[in-house]
Amino acid sequence: MKRGFIPPVDSLIAFESAARHGSFTRAAEELYLTQGAVSKQVRLLENRLGVELFKRVRQRIILTDAGRLYLHDIRGTLEKMTSATRQVMSFAGSEDVLNLAVLPTFGTRWLARRLPRFHERYPEASFNLSVRLRPFDFASEPFDGAIHFGEPVWAGALTEPLFPEQVIAVCSRAFRDRHTIEKPADLAGVMRLHQSTRQDAWQKWFSQQDLDTTLAFQGPRFDQFTMIAQAAVAGLGAALVPKFFIEEELSSGALIQLFPEALQTSQAYHFAYPESRVIRPVVKAFKAWLQEEAREQAIDRESLLPR
């Protein structure tokens, strides 16, 4: 990389702010600079690039075609620099920072409520949790580990099994009574809610019950199980949801389990991590703790299975 091609960051920040506001004055207010200082930074950037980024029309500035293209390209870079700076600042005073990528519902409904127990064991640790829905390249992302659902496969990483799901059919008590749901076949004639990344779940459930799967794909789709659960609580339809995600709703009676049969699947939750990260004590400790919690989850699950 030739440094001569990289403009000063101050100039880039001034340009981005001025472009976003459409005004040197408003950019100056945001950056705690004078209007003249912002204008000078932008002019220096234009001279450096050899192109005009703004048209100056009376008291207004308007992006040129080159300016719009440059703004599009550098905005992401500036956001990444900001994120990277905040990330490294989180290490201040501690080397025990754990950066984790989690699935959204798993993070909110299972992991977050258990983290205090890990903190009791490892009080020096702090956490940065971010949502990732699909496997990524650990070499290009600043994560120490990730929660993965599916087969135990993650390119460039090791995986440790945690536990499988027990996916059950649920709905509100009012919905069940309104539609007189008494046997699995009755679900063929009601609204069924789908998770957008598991669109064949109802088909598999009906097939497991030896029922016709022709209409299994009909019904609204949601990105996350939390949305499906809330829609089911509100009485929109029946849903297939991992049991441990809706423990509170089942305990309170907001949702009821319709049948003891659970959807059988070979997929499970895993902890994925690059081998290079496990040498960090905090990662090693977290992996061991997570496996302990997973074993407890498996024991709880077995105790709830029908005999």
Disulfide bonds with the S-S distance in Angstrom:
none
